[in-house]
Amino acid sequence: MSEMRIDLENDELLKPEEVAEKLRVSLSWVHNKRRAGKLPYLQLDGMVRFSRTQVEATLQQLVVQAG
C-alpha cells in the first residue's frame, strides 16, 4: 500500500463505527479489511481512525465497470 497522506485541515477522521455506518456494512467487515491491509487507517495512541478521503479512494478502486 502506498504512503497515506491526509490533509488534517480539510479531511475528516472517522471511527470504525462511522465507516461501517457510512458503508452500510458490519463493524467486523471494517476490522477485517483493516487487518488484511485493504482499508488504510491511522493509529493514534491505540485508537483506530480512518481518513474519509482515503476510504473513498479505496472504494473507487473496487468499483466494477459493466462491460
VENRA-V277552 format. One record per helix or strand. SS is the DSSP state (A for helix, B for strand). FROM is the first residue (numbers start at 1). LEN is the number of residues. If there is no record, write none. Layout:
# VENRA-V277552
SS,FROM,LEN ; SS,FROM,LEN
This chain:
# VENRA-V277552
B,13,2 ; A,16,8 ; A,27,9 ; B,42,3 ; B,47,5 ; A,52,11
